Amino acid sequence: MLAVMGLAMRLYGLNWDQGYRFHPDEPFIIVSSQQVHWPQSLGQFLDAANSPLNPHFFAYGSFPIYLMAFLAHVLTIFMPDFVSFEHLALLGRVVSSVLDCGTILLTAWMGWHLVRSEHADHVDQSGSPWAMALLVAVLVTFTPLQLQQSHYCTVDTMLLFFVMLTLAGCVALVDGHVPSRAALLIGLGYGLGMATKTSAAPLAIPIFIAIVLRWRRHSLVSAVHLLVLVVGATGWTFMLAMPYALLDRHNFLYQLSEQGNMSIGKLLLSYTIQFAYNTPYLYQIQDILLWGLGPLLGLTASLGLLWMLYVTVRRKMILWLIPLSWVLIYGAITGGLYVKYVRYMLPIYPVLTLLAAGGLFAFLRFLRRKESSTQRSLTWFGYSLISLVVLATAFQGLAMLNIYSQPNTLIQASHWIYAHIKPASTISYEQGDVVIPVGDNGAYPTPTYHLLAPGLNMLAEDTPEKAQFIMSMLQKSDLLIITSDRSIQPALHLPQRYPFTSRYYERLLHGQLGFHLIAQFENHPNLFGITFNDSDADPSFSIFDHPIVRIFMRNTP
């Protein structure tokens, strides 16, 4: 039932951009899936330069592209018109939603198995493994960031599913009744995870731990046999799902190196300048605690992490090393990167939820062991705490979901412009922003207004030429429209780097440049009159489905 509820929530408002392509990552997958097709011969397949199956794009893995192409091909048999960008975007979002529901089930199963395997002698009632599974499923169902990311045709929820599939296989491998099946499951999950996004690579650590635990609990021969199965299944799966990582390895390695340089800040791009003033680890922890999980679940996960580390060191719950190792190694690597998009930490979210649930149940067991005279009140306190965490998480998750009950702020602003701004008005905009007003039927920008191309490159190096160009563009403009904070925040936080641009924004926001703010559109997560103002969150948390849109009009003489 929770999986069905989770799917319904993730499908709600799926056409949130009404076909206007507001998420820039979606076109990479969709266009690539439209372009690839099956080679006519083995020779053509092996010819990486000319093979129609080679996407020539390796910033992400090839498996999402092939999956989308396959599903689109099947659907066109029944619906020949199912080839447009809009249809494929919706299809990709459905895939994301379905896979995230799979993540709910996998995380719940892990919770059930961990409790059953490691806590049998501490459990007060036979139903506690199922209670653990239920609690984990509820919390993952309502996790705000997972709800949001399920609405995008991107690789992130797909990667998350394969991460959890691999971890579930690791747990089953240690003391499962059919370890060879678990080994093949690990290989399938790890191979497809790597073929989705290479950031899945650190899964090698929990896999290694699972093999070692299998050795300690059973035999070295069994562990070696399973290791061979895992390596073989991973290799074959990866090569089948991403063959041109080998056949076009020079291009693959070049693009992989380019992405790596961007991630560590060696390659600075206009859309990564924003991270120059953020503190590694602390920035991601703030986003997780405040927005991704929510404060109560985030705090509970932090305490659960510390508690599970403590009991694992004491060798009481050794199987928890598998999820713990993933959180620690992935968090250590990704948290130290220069680029800190909120979605980069998504692969550890369900495991953090698992640790939160484990910590809550450990605390409940601790209360139950108190004196019988106080047992009832203390037990009820434990249940009340669990209920509070569940309700708070559900509330913030539903508040996140509620943004899809209203038109995207970019569309709201477009409607306002049509209603209040006369045709042929001249509009300036910023490079990198979505240009509005959007037109009809998913087309933008509209020809109704005169847009001053190429837009204002606000994050280019401050030079006299840049300042002169911007001021000359403003002199020609009736309106200045800013549809995101991707330039404002870096400029204001880096006045040494952007002395002109920071002063420009300060004067603009205070109405000192001959323009005044005539309209502003916001749609923060909200529910029952309570608003979670996420303006301080990582911009990628709001920039696609609920950006702040500001419209400035020239002052009337």
C-alpha positions, 0 to 999 in steps of 0.5 A: 500500500505504501508503494502504491501511495508513494507512486501516486504522490510521485506521479502527482503534478508530473507535467509540472513544466507543461512541456516547456523543458525547464530542467536543462538536464532532461534534454541530454537524455531525451535527445540522445534517446531519440538519436540512438538506434540499433546498428545494421551490422556487427561491424557498424556496432564496433565502429564507435565513430559511426555506430548509431548506438553510440550516444557520444555523450558520457557525462552520464551513463548510457543505460538511461539513454538506452532504456528510454530509447527501448521504452519509446520504441515499444510504446510507438508500436501502440502509439505512433506519435509517442516520439515527441520531446514532451511525451518522452519527458513524461515517460522519463518522469514516470520511470523515475517515479516507478524506480523511486517506489522500488527504492521504497521497497528495497529500503524497507526490505533492508530494514526488515532483514537487518533487524531480523538478522542482527537483533533477534536476541534483543527484539521484544516482539516478533513483529519488530522486523516488520515494524522496522520495515513499515517505519522505513517505508513510511519515511522514505515515501515522504522524503522531500528530496526523493519526492522532488527528484522523482518528478524529473527525467534525470538519472538521479532516482535511477542511480539511487534505485541501483545503489539500494539494489546493490546494498540489498544484495550485499545484506543478503549475501552475508547470511542469505540462503541463496548467496549466489543469487545475491551475488548476481543481484549485486553484479546487476545493481552495481553494473547498471549503477555504473552504467547510469552514473560513475559516481556509483563506483564507491559501492565497491567498499560495501561489496568488499565488506559483504564478501569479508563478512561472508568469509568470517561467517562461512568460509573463504572458499564460499567468499572467493566463489561469490567474489568471482560471481560479483565481479563477473556479473558486474563486468558483463552488466556494465559492458552490455549497458554501456559498451562504448565505455570500452569501444569509445574509451578515449572519448569516454575517459576524456568526458569523464576527466572533464566531469571530474575536473568540474566536480573538484573545481579545476574546471570552473563554469558559469553554473558552478561559480556559486560553490566558490563561497560554500564550505564543503561538508557543512553546505551539504549537511545543511541542505540534508537537514533542512530541505532534503530530509527535513529537520526532525528526520535529519537530526534523527538520522544523524543520531542514528548514524552515531549510535550505529557506529557505536554499536558496530564498533562494539561488534553487536550489529556487524551487518550494519557495517554495509549501510554505514560504510556506504554513507561514510565513504560516499559522504566523505568523497562527495561532501568534499567536492567543489560542486555541491548540488543537492542531488549529489547526496541523494544516493545516501538518503534512504540509508540515512532514513534506515539509520534514523529508523534503526536509532529510533527502535534502539531508543525504544528498546532502551526505554522498554528495559527501564523499571516496570513501574515507569515502563508504560510511560517511557514506552509511550514516550518512545512511540510518541517520538517515532510518531513525531518524526513520521508526522514531521517528515510527512508534513514537509514531504507533502509541502514539497509535493504541494508546489505542483498544485500550482503552475510553475512560477515561470508560467505564472510570470508569463501569464502576468506579462501577457496580461500587464505588459504591452506587446513589442516591449523590449526585454533584457534577460540573463544568460543561463536563465529560462527566457520568459514569457513562454509561448503556447504549446511548449514553445518559447520564447514568444515573438510577442516581445522583443528580447535583447539577445544574447542576454546579460552574461552576469558571471563573466569576468568583470571588465569595463567592456562587460559593464558598458555592455550591460548598462547599454542593454539596460538603456534599451530595455523596458523590462529586466527579467531575472528567473533564477538566483544563479547569478545574483547569489554568487555575485553578492557573495563574491564582491572581490571577484565581482566588484561591478556585478555585486554593486549592480545587483545591490543597486538594482534590488534597491531600485537605484538603476532606473528600474523598480520591481513590479512583480515577483513570483514565488512558490515555496513548499507549503501546507496548511498556511505553513511555508518552508522558505527554501531561498537559502537552500542550494539553488538547484533545489528550487531553480527548476520547479519553483524558482523565484522570478523577478520582473523589473520595469523601467521607471516612468519619467 
